[in-house]
Amino acid sequence: LTDKNKPIFCYADINKYIEELSRYFPNETKKIKKFFEKAEKIWNREILRSYHNPSLPLLLSYPFMFPNLFKYANCTFDKFLDKFQLSIPLKEVISVGWPYLGLTRDRVSALYMICLIGSYHGDRSYFIKGGFGNVVKSLESNFKNLGGEILYNTEIKKILLNNRNIAYAVKDRNNNIYEAEKIISNVDTKKTF
């Protein structure tokens, strides 16, 4: 919310969102446009064109093919926003997506946030009929129909490895052991590892 106590709408249409931000931050319109131009360029020209598992020769060409991925590899989103000299209230509004990534903007990766922004505004966001809870219910139902088991509120204390250092089970805080061909954790990676 702004000082006027009116909501700022985060439109999936990037041009509408830029107009919305410019309405609330009229003195920063040029900076807003520059920020989104840069984020869009990194998203479309570099992140979407990079390779998941490149060969060594291809990896060696990355600094030339994807210069911004190298430039901002260790940059926080807060530092990235500083490059555009945005006001703190505007930085807070633009950073609205960081809670999904589990870190504050001074700790979350600039590239992760650019991915979030690029996919939301570039690929558009849609609402699920009946709400996003229906996606979870559908996944849960299909998972169980395929023979999977879901354990809620089960804190895992240890990943058990066989003599070839391959995970085969996990042990929870009550020393119960769960063996399976595949075990998936839905906790954020810092807590899991």
Secondary structure, 3 states (H helix, E strand, C coil): CCCCCCCCCCCCCHHHHHHHHHHHCHHHHHHHHHHHHHHHHHHHHHHCCCCCCCCHHHHHCHHHHCHHHHHCCCCEHHHHHHCCCCCHHHHHHHHHHHHHHCCCCCCCEHHHHHHHHHHHHHCCCCCCCCCCHHHHHHHHHHHHHCCCCCCCCCCEEEEEECCCCCEEEEEECCCCEEECCCCCCCCCHHHHC
